[in-house]
């Protein structure tokens, strides 16, 4: 038999989800049967799988102890690097400046050094994330960027912040802007591009079409040329839709690929300028909350901006040959 008091970070979850995360050794079929037969109760009363839990709720699970034996925990995040560039942090969120070349989550190669693991390790070292005291919550990312894109990524320190920020991101109430270097000088100097994006999973790349197809997804990309030096331009980009490789593919589709982009760009130009990774950075982040953000209302109107971006510094210093 097991008794669990629902903590703050587990509140708001369905009972079934809470049990799945907290006690993975309990088969789903047994869990649902136990709820039906009242071997699982909430506050000593009959419950349903989709019942939403509240902080302080008492969950009784009348099953054999073998289902509650905790696995020996080896915290994989402790293998991550200690390097973390924190742009902003409070009790609810942490904004990190992800360096180029670092992945945000583990991929099929299961590399232990990821941005989220660095963040979890950082919070663990401060005593703000104690895995043994959490039933199911782990600090998580709200947005993500590609391995070879640098810039700001938001993470949530608690379940309430994660829920709110995920909703705000989906509602496009969190505004992101990018800086990039492109080949040539786009004309006009400012425009909104529209098209349809087709994703090829086997090639891990996308294609931009001018006509809609059955699988094509609408994309809109606003760009503004900041300055042109020689045959390279610094461009600010505002993603009006957020699709895989959207900036890289959309700018390449109009003849101005990102400098250093080997997938959508031109290797000959990249080699000539000495860039082998795309010059792209998520440099500005604004919390535009026209609607209620509950505990995070204090973030409304806050803007964060990176000022030291290596490829921008190279551009203005004349180091791009």
C-alpha positions as CSV (number, residue, x, y, z in Angstrom):
1,X,0.0,0.0,0.0
2,X,1.2,3.5,-0.8
3,X,0.0,6.9,0.3
4,X,1.1,10.0,-1.6
5,X,0.4,13.7,-0.9
6,X,0.2,15.6,-4.1
7,X,2.7,18.5,-4.2
8,X,2.6,21.8,-6.0
9,X,4.3,20.6,-9.1
10,X,2.0,17.7,-9.6
11,X,-1.3,19.6,-9.1
12,X,-3.5,20.0,-12.1
13,X,-2.6,16.6,-13.6
14,X,-5.0,13.9,-14.4
15,X,-4.9,11.1,-11.8
16,X,-3.9,8.5,-14.5
17,X,-1.0,10.7,-15.7
18,X,0.2,11.3,-12.2
19,X,0.3,7.5,-11.5
20,X,2.0,6.7,-14.8
21,X,4.8,9.2,-14.1
22,X,5.1,8.5,-10.4
23,X,4.9,4.7,-10.5
24,X,6.0,3.4,-13.9
25,X,6.1,-0.2,-12.7
26,X,2.3,-0.2,-12.4
27,X,0.8,-1.5,-15.7
28,X,-1.8,0.8,-17.3
29,X,-4.4,-2.0,-17.3
30,X,-3.8,-2.7,-13.6
31,X,-4.1,1.0,-12.8
32,X,-7.4,1.5,-14.6
33,X,-8.8,-1.7,-12.9
34,X,-7.6,-0.5,-9.5
35,X,-9.4,2.8,-10.0
36,X,-12.6,0.9,-11.0
37,X,-12.4,-1.4,-8.0
38,X,-11.5,1.4,-5.5
39,X,-8.1,0.1,-4.8
40,X,-6.9,3.6,-5.8
41,X,-8.7,6.4,-4.1
42,X,-8.3,10.2,-3.8
43,X,-8.9,11.7,-0.4
44,X,-10.3,8.3,0.6
45,X,-13.1,8.6,-2.0
46,X,-13.9,6.9,-5.2
47,X,-12.1,8.6,-8.2
48,X,-11.8,8.5,-12.0
49,X,-8.8,8.3,-14.2
50,X,-9.3,11.8,-15.6
51,X,-9.9,13.4,-12.2
52,X,-7.7,16.6,-11.8
53,X,-5.5,16.5,-8.7
54,X,-5.1,19.4,-6.4
55,X,-2.1,20.3,-4.1
56,X,-2.6,18.5,-0.8
57,X,-4.7,15.7,-2.2
58,X,-4.1,12.3,-0.6
59,X,-3.8,9.4,-3.1
60,X,-4.1,5.9,-1.7
61,X,-2.9,3.0,-3.8
62,X,-3.7,-0.5,-2.5
63,X,-1.3,-2.6,-4.5
64,X,1.7,-4.9,-3.7
65,X,4.9,-3.2,-2.6
66,X,6.7,-4.5,-5.6
67,X,5.1,-1.8,-7.7
68,X,6.5,1.0,-5.5
69,X,10.2,-0.1,-5.3
70,X,12.0,2.9,-6.6
71,X,14.6,2.3,-9.3
72,X,18.2,3.1,-8.5
73,X,18.5,6.6,-9.8
74,X,21.5,7.6,-11.8
75,X,21.0,11.3,-12.6
76,X,22.1,11.5,-16.2
77,X,22.0,15.3,-16.1
78,X,25.1,15.3,-13.8
79,X,27.1,14.2,-16.8
80,X,26.4,17.5,-18.6
81,X,28.8,20.4,-18.7
82,X,28.7,23.0,-15.9
83,X,28.8,25.8,-18.6
84,X,25.5,27.7,-18.6
85,X,25.0,31.3,-19.8
86,X,22.1,32.5,-17.7
87,X,20.4,35.6,-19.3
88,X,17.6,35.9,-16.7
89,X,16.4,33.9,-13.8
90,X,13.7,34.1,-11.1
91,X,11.7,31.7,-9.0
92,X,9.7,30.4,-11.9
93,X,11.8,30.6,-15.1
94,X,15.3,30.6,-16.4
95,X,16.4,32.0,-19.8
96,X,19.6,30.6,-21.1
97,X,21.8,31.7,-24.0
98,X,22.4,28.4,-25.9
99,X,25.8,28.2,-27.6
100,X,26.0,27.1,-31.2
101,X,26.7,23.4,-31.5
102,X,24.8,22.3,-28.3
103,X,21.6,20.3,-28.7
104,X,18.6,21.3,-26.5
105,X,17.4,17.7,-25.9
106,X,18.9,14.3,-26.3
107,X,18.6,12.9,-29.8
108,X,19.0,9.3,-31.1
109,X,22.7,9.4,-30.1
110,X,21.7,10.1,-26.4
111,X,24.4,12.7,-25.9
112,X,24.5,13.5,-22.1
113,X,25.6,17.1,-22.7
114,X,22.4,19.0,-23.6
115,X,21.0,22.4,-22.7
116,X,18.2,20.9,-20.6
117,X,20.6,18.7,-18.7
118,X,22.9,21.7,-18.1
119,X,19.9,23.6,-16.7
120,X,18.8,20.7,-14.5
121,X,22.4,20.2,-13.2
122,X,22.6,24.0,-12.4
123,X,19.3,24.0,-10.5
124,X,20.3,20.7,-8.7
125,X,23.6,22.3,-7.6
126,X,21.6,25.2,-6.1
127,X,19.2,23.0,-4.4
128,X,16.2,24.2,-6.4
129,X,15.6,20.9,-8.2
130,X,15.6,17.9,-5.9
131,X,14.5,14.9,-8.0
132,X,13.9,12.6,-5.0
133,X,11.3,15.0,-3.7
134,X,9.4,15.3,-7.0
135,X,6.8,12.7,-8.0
136,X,6.8,13.5,-11.7
137,X,7.9,17.1,-12.5
138,X,11.3,17.9,-14.0
139,X,12.5,21.4,-15.2
140,X,11.7,21.6,-18.9
141,X,12.2,23.8,-21.9
142,X,9.4,25.9,-23.3
143,X,10.9,26.6,-26.7
144,X,13.8,25.0,-28.7
145,X,16.2,25.9,-31.4
146,X,18.4,23.8,-33.7
147,X,21.9,22.5,-32.6
148,X,23.7,25.1,-34.8
149,X,21.5,28.0,-34.0
150,X,22.5,30.1,-31.0
151,X,20.4,32.2,-28.7
152,X,17.8,32.4,-26.0
153,X,15.8,29.4,-24.8
154,X,13.2,29.5,-22.0
155,X,12.9,26.9,-19.3
156,X,10.3,26.5,-16.5
157,X,11.3,25.7,-13.0
158,X,7.9,24.5,-11.8
159,X,4.8,22.9,-13.3
160,X,2.6,26.0,-13.1
161,X,5.2,28.1,-15.0
162,X,5.5,25.3,-17.6
163,X,1.8,25.1,-18.1
164,X,1.4,28.9,-18.5
165,X,4.4,29.4,-20.8
166,X,3.4,26.4,-23.0
167,X,0.0,28.0,-23.5
168,X,1.5,31.5,-24.1
169,X,3.9,30.0,-26.7
170,X,1.1,28.2,-28.5
171,X,-1.0,31.4,-28.5
172,X,2.1,33.3,-29.9
173,X,2.2,35.7,-26.9
174,X,5.9,35.2,-26.6
175,X,7.7,37.1,-29.3
176,X,11.1,36.0,-30.7
177,X,13.4,37.7,-33.2
178,X,16.5,36.5,-34.8
179,X,19.6,37.9,-36.3
180,X,21.4,36.2,-39.2
181,X,24.0,36.8,-41.9
182,X,22.9,36.1,-45.4
183,X,24.7,36.0,-48.7
184,X,24.0,39.1,-50.9
185,X,21.6,41.9,-50.2
186,X,17.9,41.0,-50.2
187,X,15.6,43.4,-52.1
188,X,13.4,44.9,-51.0
189,X,15.2,45.8,-47.8
190,X,12.2,44.8,-45.7
191,X,9.4,42.3,-46.7
192,X,7.1,39.5,-45.5
193,X,7.7,36.3,-47.3
194,X,4.9,33.7,-47.7
195,X,5.0,30.2,-48.9
196,X,4.4,26.5,-48.2
197,X,6.9,24.3,-46.4
198,X,7.3,20.6,-47.2
199,X,9.3,18.4,-44.8
200,X,11.4,15.5,-46.0
201,X,12.0,13.3,-43.0
202,X,14.5,11.0,-44.6
203,X,16.7,13.9,-45.7
204,X,16.1,16.0,-42.6
205,X,15.4,19.0,-44.6
206,X,12.5,21.1,-45.9
207,X,11.5,22.5,-49.2
208,X,9.7,25.8,-49.9
209,X,6.9,25.9,-52.5
210,X,4.9,28.8,-53.8
211,X,1.8,26.6,-54.3
212,X,0.0,24.7,-51.6
213,X,0.1,20.9,-51.6
214,X,-1.6,18.3,-49.5
215,X,1.3,18.1,-47.0
216,X,2.6,21.7,-47.3
217,X,2.3,23.9,-44.3
218,X,1.8,27.7,-44.6
219,X,4.8,29.8,-43.5
220,X,5.3,33.6,-43.1
221,X,8.7,35.1,-42.5
222,X,9.3,38.9,-42.0
223,X,12.8,40.1,-42.6
224,X,14.6,43.5,-42.4
225,X,18.1,44.2,-43.7
226,X,20.1,45.9,-40.9
227,X,23.3,46.6,-42.9
228,X,25.2,45.2,-45.9
229,X,29.0,45.0,-46.0
230,X,30.4,43.7,-49.2
231,X,28.4,40.6,-50.3
232,X,27.1,39.8,-46.8
233,X,24.1,41.3,-45.1
234,X,23.0,41.4,-41.4
235,X,19.3,40.7,-41.3
236,X,16.7,40.7,-38.5
237,X,14.0,38.1,-38.9
238,X,10.6,37.8,-37.3
239,X,9.0,34.4,-37.5
240,X,5.3,34.8,-38.1
241,X,5.0,31.1,-38.1
242,X,7.3,28.6,-36.5
243,X,8.3,25.7,-38.7
244,X,11.4,23.4,-38.9
245,X,14.3,25.2,-40.6
246,X,12.0,28.0,-41.6
247,X,14.4,30.9,-41.6
248,X,17.2,29.0,-43.3
249,X,15.0,27.5,-46.0
250,X,12.9,30.6,-46.6
251,X,15.9,33.0,-47.0
252,X,17.6,30.4,-49.3
253,X,14.4,30.2,-51.4
254,X,14.8,33.9,-52.4
255,X,18.5,33.5,-53.2
256,X,19.9,34.7,-49.9
257,X,21.0,31.6,-47.9
258,X,22.5,32.0,-44.4
259,X,26.2,32.3,-44.3
260,X,27.7,29.0,-43.0
261,X,24.6,27.0,-43.7
262,X,25.8,23.8,-45.4
263,X,22.3,22.3,-45.9
264,X,20.5,25.2,-47.6
265,X,23.5,27.4,-48.5
266,X,26.5,27.3,-50.8
267,X,29.6,25.6,-49.5
268,X,31.8,27.6,-51.9
269,X,30.7,30.9,-50.4
270,X,30.9,29.5,-46.9
271,X,34.5,28.3,-47.4
272,X,35.5,31.6,-48.9
273,X,34.2,33.5,-45.8
274,X,35.5,30.9,-43.3
275,X,32.1,30.0,-41.9
276,X,31.0,26.3,-41.5
277,X,28.0,26.8,-39.2
278,X,25.0,28.9,-39.9
279,X,25.2,32.5,-38.6
280,X,21.8,32.5,-36.9
281,X,20.9,33.6,-33.4
282,X,17.6,34.0,-31.4
283,X,18.7,37.3,-30.0
284,X,15.5,39.0,-28.7
285,X,12.7,37.7,-26.6
286,X,9.6,39.6,-25.5
287,X,6.8,38.5,-23.2
288,X,3.7,39.9,-25.0
289,X,0.8,38.9,-22.7
290,X,-2.4,40.5,-23.8
291,X,-4.3,37.9,-21.7
292,X,-3.9,36.8,-18.1
293,X,-0.7,35.0,-17.3
294,X,-1.6,34.1,-13.7
295,X,1.5,33.7,-11.6
296,X,3.6,35.0,-14.5
297,X,1.8,38.3,-15.0
298,X,4.9,40.1,-13.7
299,X,6.7,39.1,-16.9
300,X,4.2,41.1,-19.1
301,X,6.1,43.5,-21.4
302,X,9.6,42.3,-20.3
303,X,12.1,42.2,-23.2
304,X,15.5,40.4,-23.2
305,X,18.1,41.0,-25.9
306,X,21.6,39.5,-26.5
307,X,24.2,42.2,-27.3
308,X,27.4,40.1,-27.8
309,X,26.8,37.8,-30.7
310,X,30.0,36.4,-32.2
311,X,29.0,36.5,-35.9
312,X,27.6,40.1,-35.5
313,X,30.9,41.2,-33.9
314,X,32.9,39.5,-36.7
315,X,30.6,41.3,-39.3
316,X,31.2,44.8,-37.9
317,X,34.9,44.2,-37.1
318,X,35.6,43.2,-40.7
319,X,36.7,39.7,-39.7
320,X,34.5,38.0,-42.4
321,X,37.0,37.9,-45.2
